[in-house]
């Protein structure tokens, strides 16, 4: 977790039982601007989540939905590529132990991927939602004209650069 989150929405652990029903958080403009800078976005026009939190088996579990409107720069052209995120999440907050931090090797399975460590006193749903959004974003966004731009710049496509294409090129020269 980020020690200085741009979008902090904390809940004290001793208050979790009192948080009944759906909770809603939404990032304000300065928070969205700071998150856009952190995640390398061209724009972050909306980031919000609705969720419930509850104690389950010694952990805090948050279930909800994150929604975001953003734009990332195209990997080829740099042009902003708009994206809408509307995704369910389940996050499990567990107390970080010094033993786990000192471990040289950590083995993760699919269930651990949604596990977040916290200090035992406060969870930060704003930071958790921001990280959930970042994981849901398209990893390598491409503008519709990216292929034409790359071709004009002389970049070969995967098919043109494959070993088989090179062999076919040699055959055609014979």
C-alpha positions in Angstrom: 0.0 0.0 0.0 1.1 3.5 -0.7 2.2 5.3 2.5 0.9 8.6 1.3 -2.2 7.8 -0.7 -3.8 10.5 -2.9 -7.2 9.0 -2.3 -7.4 8.1 1.4 -10.7 6.8 2.7 -9.9 5.0 6.0 -12.0 2.9 8.4 -10.8 2.1 11.9 -10.9 -1.6 12.5 -12.9 -1.2 15.8 -15.6 0.6 13.8 -16.1 -2.1 11.1 -19.0 -3.8 12.9 -20.9 -0.5 12.9 -20.5 0.0 9.1 -23.8 -1.5 8.1 -25.0 -1.4 4.5 -23.4 -0.1 1.3 -20.7 2.5 1.6 -19.9 4.9 -1.2 -16.6 6.7 -1.9 -15.7 9.0 -4.8 -12.4 10.7 -5.6 -12.5 14.5 -5.8 -10.8 16.4 -8.7 -7.5 17.0 -6.9 -7.3 13.4 -5.8 -8.1 12.2 -9.4 -5.4 14.5 -10.8 -2.8 13.1 -8.4 -3.9 9.5 -9.2 -3.7 10.3 -12.9 -0.1 11.5 -12.4 0.8 8.5 -10.3 -0.6 5.9 -12.8 0.5 7.8 -15.9 -3.0 8.5 -17.2 -3.9 11.3 -19.6 -7.1 11.8 -17.6 -9.1 10.4 -14.7 -12.6 11.8 -14.9 -14.3 9.5 -12.4 -13.3 7.1 -9.7 -15.8 5.8 -7.3 -16.9 2.6 -5.5 -19.8 1.1 -3.6 -18.9 -1.6 -1.1 -19.7 -3.4 2.2 -17.1 -4.4 4.8 -17.3 -7.1 7.4 -15.1 -9.2 9.7 -14.7 -12.7 8.3 -12.4 -15.4 9.8 -10.0 -12.9 11.4 -9.8 -10.7 8.3 -11.7 -7.7 7.0 -13.4 -8.4 3.7 -14.7 -5.7 1.4 -17.0 -6.6 -1.5 -18.1 -4.1 -4.0 -17.9 -2.5 -7.4 -15.4 0.1 -8.7 -16.2 2.4 -11.6 -13.9 4.7 -13.4 -13.7 6.9 -16.5 -10.1 7.4 -17.6 -7.8 7.8 -20.6 -4.4 6.3 -21.0 -1.8 7.3 -23.6 -1.6 5.0 -26.6 1.6 2.9 -26.5 2.3 3.8 -30.1 1.0 7.3 -30.7 0.7 8.8 -27.2 -2.9 9.9 -28.1 -5.3 9.5 -25.1 -7.3 6.2 -25.3 -10.6 6.5 -23.3 -11.5 3.6 -21.1 -14.5 2.8 -18.8 -14.0 0.4 -15.8 -16.9 -1.1 -14.2 -15.8 -4.1 -12.2 -16.7 -6.1 -9.1 -14.1 -6.7 -6.4 -13.5 -8.7 -3.3 -10.6 -7.6 -1.1 -9.3 -9.3 2.0 -7.4 -7.2 4.5 -5.1 -9.1 6.8 -2.8 -7.8 9.5 0.8 -7.6 8.2 3.2 -9.6 10.4 6.9 -8.9 10.8 7.5 -12.6 10.0 5.8 -12.3 6.6 7.8 -9.1 5.8 11.0 -10.8 6.7 10.4 -13.9 4.6 12.8 -14.2 1.6 10.3 -16.0 -0.6 6.6 -15.6 -0.8 4.3 -18.1 -2.6 1.0 -16.8 -3.8 -2.0 -18.6 -5.1 -5.1 -17.1 -6.8 -6.8 -16.4 -3.5 -3.8 -14.4 -2.3 -4.0 -12.0 -5.2 -6.8 -10.0 -3.6 -5.2 -9.9 -0.1 -4.0 -6.6 1.2 -1.9 -6.2 4.3 -2.7 -3.5 6.9 -1.4 -2.3 10.2 -4.1 -3.9 12.4 -5.8 -0.6 13.2 -7.0 1.1 10.0 -7.8 0.0 6.4 -7.7 2.4 3.5 -10.5 1.7 1.0 -9.6 4.7 -1.1 -6.1 3.3 -1.8 -7.5 -0.2 -2.2 -10.0 1.1 -4.8 -7.3 3.1 -6.6 -5.1 0.0 -6.9 -8.0 -2.1 -8.0 -8.7 0.4 -10.8 -5.0 0.3 -11.8 -5.1 -3.5 -12.1 -8.3 -3.4 -14.2 -6.9 -0.9 -16.7 -5.9 -2.1 -20.2 -2.2 -2.9 -19.9 -1.1 -1.6 -23.4 -3.8 0.7 -24.8 -3.8 1.3 -28.5 -5.5 4.1 -30.5 -7.5 3.0 -33.5 -4.9 4.4 -35.9 -1.9 2.9 -34.0 -1.1 0.2 -36.7 -1.1 2.8 -39.5 1.2 5.1 -37.3 3.6 2.3 -36.7 3.6 1.2 -40.3 4.4 4.7 -41.4 7.2 4.9 -38.9 8.7 1.7 -40.4 7.9 -0.6 -37.5 7.3 -4.2 -38.6 4.2 -6.1 -37.5 4.6 -9.4 -35.6 3.8 -11.3 -38.8 6.4 -9.3 -40.8 9.1 -9.8 -38.1 8.5 -13.5 -37.5 11.2 -16.0 -38.4 8.9 -17.6 -41.0 8.4 -14.2 -42.7 12.2 -13.9 -43.0 12.4 -17.4 -44.5 9.6 -16.6 -47.0 11.5 -13.4 -47.9 14.6 -15.4 -48.6 12.7 -17.9 -50.7 11.1 -15.1 -52.7 14.6 -13.8 -53.6 15.6 -17.1 -55.1 
